[in-house]
Amino acid sequence: MTDSLKGLLIGCGFFSRNHLHGWAEVDGAEIAAVCDLDVSKAQAIAQDFSIPAWHGDASVMNAGDFDFVDICTTMDTHETLVAQAAAAEIPVIIQKPLGPDFATCRRIDQISREAGIPVMVHENFRFQKLFLRLRDILDSGEIGETSFGRLSWRNDIDVYTSQPYLLKTERFMIMDVGIHMLDLARFLMGDADAVTCLNQSVKEGLAGEDASTFLLRHKNGSVTAIDISYASHRTPSLFPQTLGVIEGRGGTVQILENEVLRVHSGGNIRDEKIEDDGRDWTSSPWTQIQDSVPRTQQHFIDSLCHGRAFQTSAEDSLQTYALAEAAYRSAESGRLVSFDDLETAP
Ligand SMILES: NC(=O)c1ccc[n+]([C@@H]2O[C@H](COP(=O)([O-])OP(=O)(O)OC[C@H]3O[C@@H](n4cnc5c(N)ncnc54)[C@H](O)[C@@H]3O)[C@@H](O)[C@H]2O)c1
């Protein structure tokens, strides 16, 4: 396609292969070059995906060759890389977590706004087919106004071999998985402004928490309970399934195992099985997550091309990251923490 936007992918580690498979499917965009501080990784992945150029320094952004940059590095690098992209006037899609704390996320959003450069967080869980269908059911009014939600992510997948940096991450589970659940809670139940949270470090030797249990207070009066754990042992493993329930004033949707939505409304019950997309590059157990990657990327490109706001812009995501910050403060203090208790509101 001659009019494709040309992208630079920065960060050629564990998850970047999903990005490159995804970009190959996206209408209106292509990856023109990849970059990693470890240039041998950049070269290897470029060869695997037939990408014409590879680099070892993100300052290649200044060459004027790129219409967007896809940042797939860990959160400690995000502020610097977004600042570089903003200086080069290149729109950004960036992996979650946006930053290691709320103050950093605020600065990233400020960099984006001051430069007039749009930044979207690659928050792919809301682009899973299951949650898009659930959002449609809620929008149809079938179960009425939402009043209670529960989202549960519990498994014991070995994240430590593929992402060893997680062993040393002090803000671990809430930033790694909690952030997806907080975004989903906002997507399904509306914005929230207060949290109570208890954290646990179940596996020995971790720098941070590997299990968290939260209650969210939504601005519309509804409540969401969230529980997440990487120390939950079941056979077969539930990774990467989010289970739970959404209750409305006139019905309920249960999110059951193996991507089944059970809808209770008007005294009736029906099951909707959400099928995988059937891509040849996805593989169990990651399929549900992998399938959501090209949908997330397509939303970025479509929004960019039509001048529309991203669903998960840096600005919008401040609501999510403020909840994560409030959750850590709550876990430390043992109290409900609202946005009024943060130094700056989102
Ligand atoms: N959305 C999801 O479902 C999902 C799943 C897994 C990981 N992730 C996220 O993806 C991100 C990347 O995770 P990963 O496991 O692939 O990490 P990784 O450590 O395997 O890879 C990151 C790569 O970035 C490179 N890098 C770091 N700083 C750089 C810089 N300034 N310039 C160029 N390259 C640089 C590193 O050398 C490394 O190769 C993380 O933020 C993680 O949270 C998201």
The ligand as an SDF file (V2000), in Angstrom:
LIG
                    3D

 44 48  0  0  0  0  0  0  0  0999 V2000
   -0.2420   -5.4900   26.7520 N   0  0  0  0  0  0  0  0  0  0  0  0
    0.1580   -6.7190   27.0410 C   0  0  0  0  0  0  0  0  0  0  0  0
   -0.6550   -7.6330   27.0040 O   0  0  0  0  0  0  0  0  0  0  0  0
    1.6060   -6.9490   27.3910 C   0  0  0  0  0  0  0  0  0  0  0  0
    2.1250   -8.2470   27.5680 C   0  0  0  0  0  0  0  0  0  0  0  0
    3.4870   -8.3730   27.8730 C   0  0  0  0  0  0  0  0  0  0  0  0
    4.2800   -7.2450   28.0060 C   0  0  0  0  0  0  0  0  0  0  0  0
    3.7220   -6.0040   27.8610 N   0  0  0  0  0  0  0  0  0  0  0  0
    4.5050   -4.7750   28.0290 C   0  0  0  0  0  0  0  0  0  0  0  0
    5.3920   -4.6300   26.9390 O   0  0  0  0  0  0  0  0  0  0  0  0
    6.5490   -3.8910   27.3530 C   0  0  0  0  0  0  0  0  0  0  0  0
    7.7800   -4.6210   26.8900 C   0  0  0  0  0  0  0  0  0  0  0  0
    7.8120   -5.8580   27.5530 O   0  0  0  0  0  0  0  0  0  0  0  0
    8.8280   -7.0090   27.1130 P   0  0  0  0  0  0  0  0  0  0  0  0
    8.5250   -8.1530   27.9870 O   0  0  0  0  0  0  0  0  0  0  0  0
    8.8120   -7.1620   25.6310 O   0  0  0  0  0  0  0  0  0  0  0  0
   10.2300   -6.3400   27.5850 O   0  0  0  0  0  0  0  0  0  0  0  0
   11.7070   -6.8210   27.1930 P   0  0  0  0  0  0  0  0  0  0  0  0
   12.5950   -6.4030   28.3240 O   0  0  0  0  0  0  0  0  0  0  0  0
   11.7210   -8.2440   26.7630 O   0  0  0  0  0  0  0  0  0  0  0  0
   12.0400   -5.9500   25.9110 O   0  0  0  0  0  0  0  0  0  0  0  0
   12.2530   -4.5640   25.9820 C   0  0  0  0  0  0  0  0  0  0  0  0
   13.3440   -4.2300   24.9670 C   0  0  0  0  0  0  0  0  0  0  0  0
   13.4590   -2.8070   24.9080 O   0  0  0  0  0  0  0  0  0  0  0  0
   14.8220   -2.4830   24.6910 C   0  0  0  0  0  0  0  0  0  0  0  0
   15.0420   -1.0900   25.1020 N   0  0  0  0  0  0  0  0  0  0  0  0
   14.9810   -0.5650   26.3380 C   0  0  0  0  0  0  0  0  0  0  0  0
   15.2330    0.7600   26.2930 N   0  0  0  0  0  0  0  0  0  0  0  0
   15.4500    1.0770   24.9980 C   0  0  0  0  0  0  0  0  0  0  0  0
   15.7460    2.2830   24.3100 C   0  0  0  0  0  0  0  0  0  0  0  0
   15.8910    3.4460   24.9580 N   0  0  0  0  0  0  0  0  0  0  0  0
   15.9080    2.2470   22.9730 N   0  0  0  0  0  0  0  0  0  0  0  0
   15.7730    1.0630   22.2960 C   0  0  0  0  0  0  0  0  0  0  0  0
   15.4870   -0.1150   22.8940 N   0  0  0  0  0  0  0  0  0  0  0  0
   15.3320   -0.1110   24.2200 C   0  0  0  0  0  0  0  0  0  0  0  0
   15.5730   -3.4980   25.5510 C   0  0  0  0  0  0  0  0  0  0  0  0
   16.9050   -3.6450   25.1150 O   0  0  0  0  0  0  0  0  0  0  0  0
   14.7310   -4.7590   25.3450 C   0  0  0  0  0  0  0  0  0  0  0  0
   15.2210   -5.5490   24.2870 O   0  0  0  0  0  0  0  0  0  0  0  0
    6.4530   -3.7710   28.8820 C   0  0  0  0  0  0  0  0  0  0  0  0
    6.0540   -2.4510   29.2060 O   0  0  0  0  0  0  0  0  0  0  0  0
    5.3570   -4.7640   29.2730 C   0  0  0  0  0  0  0  0  0  0  0  0
    4.5980   -4.3200   30.3800 O   0  0  0  0  0  0  0  0  0  0  0  0
    2.4160   -5.8500   27.5460 C   0  0  0  0  0  0  0  0  0  0  0  0
  1  2  1  0
  2  3  2  0
  2  4  1  0
  4  5  1  0
  4 44  2  0
  5  6  2  0
  6  7  1  0
  7  8  2  0
  8  9  1  0
  8 44  1  0
  9 10  1  0
  9 42  1  0
 10 11  1  0
 11 12  1  0
 11 40  1  0
 12 13  1  0
 13 14  1  0
 14 15  2  0
 14 16  1  0
 14 17  1  0
 17 18  1  0
 18 19  2  0
 18 20  1  0
 18 21  1  0
 21 22  1  0
 22 23  1  0
 23 24  1  0
 23 38  1  0
 24 25  1  0
 25 26  1  0
 25 36  1  0
 26 27  1  0
 26 35  1  0
 27 28  2  0
 28 29  1  0
 29 30  1  0
 29 35  2  0
 30 31  1  0
 30 32  2  0
 32 33  1  0
 33 34  2  0
 34 35  1  0
 36 37  1  0
 36 38  1  0
 38 39  1  0
 40 41  1  0
 40 42  1  0
 42 43  1  0
M  CHG  2   8   1  16  -1
M  END
$$$$
